[in-house]
C-alpha cells in the first residue's frame, strides 16, 4: 500500500485540483483564440482547457509504475486505482461546488463537470490502452473538441460536452457516464491468463 501511495502521489493531485479550480474561478471565462476546422467558432474558454490538468496528473502518476507488475500483484490494485479515480472526481466536484457557493459563477460548475469528465475519460483509456496513451490523448482532447466541436450557428455540437454551457444536462450526463465507464473498466481489469497460476 505504501508503494502504491508513493507512486500515485495523491497530494500532488489534490494540489492540482485546488490550483486548477482557483485559477478557473479567476480567469476561466477568458476566451482563447483557437481556430476551428469546421469553419465556425464559439467561445473556447480557459476553463475548458485547464480542467484537463488533474486528469493529466492522475495519468502521470499511473505511468510511474510497470503495468505488468501491477497486474500480477497480490494486492487489489484495480480496486485501489478505481477508488483513487472516484475520489479524484469527487474532490474535483467538491472543489467546484465550494467555488460556486463563494462566487456564484457558472464557470465553477463547468470546471467541476469537465474535471470529472476528463478523469473518467482518462481512467477508461488508461485501462484499455495504458497510462502513456491515456495521458497524451486526454491532454489533446480539449484541443480536438475546440477545433471540431462547433456547429455553423456558433453553438457547441451535442457530442462536444466540454464546450457546453453550465446548464447543459446532457453534458453533465456525459461527464458522469465517462466517469462510470472509466471506473467500471478500471475495476474489471483482470490478470491476463498467462500470469495466472
Steps between C-alpha positions, in 0.01 A plus 500: 500500500783742585661427163171563318438828687853616425463439126151651476593824685150594623637822654616621159158426357322686782726800448426496126124493561519796736722705267288415195175590676642825636647603166175413318300714741733794435567470126281214379272728294791636296463402135781324316553556126473142373435464123216271401534232232125513432496865396304625800618591846350543841639610832786271597588600854802452723266299722446251218873441461658503846248258646694219330794550739375278788441210260847551352657488848302184578630335181855615570482328838360183340783497245766492773454126555530188289147395402614138462614496861174648619299237315676218682502666843329323787346829612170619347665765280201540261274572797747753639535667160122518466462647847771757428327607178162531672651694789679725250172574324322555832773740613473695174121521532516616863764763419281632217191500723680700769623746237148539360361560849755778548476685168178376331668486157401236246865434417534327838238243398661456157837451670373222725302328226791502257754380758271206584457419130870521423584276796245243383630514143859461621409203723317329216783547253765409757331166568462426128823637352736583786586821687740647243246491218231618741714798606564617145144443377338663803725803469414531130123461553413865579690623194329244276159599636579870467597465133221264393221543754320811373186498287453759221281713728783535753354263757685195626404172334319257733796260518744777599406478868802702616378808310140491622366772732456435871126438464546209257351182646636277220854629561469418870363158408788441259753595766346262755469225238870531420583475869276195545649330193854581611436362848333184371773419248780580747344276762448216251862479383566131548843341520594365155480121475876461448560637851248279677634210706 
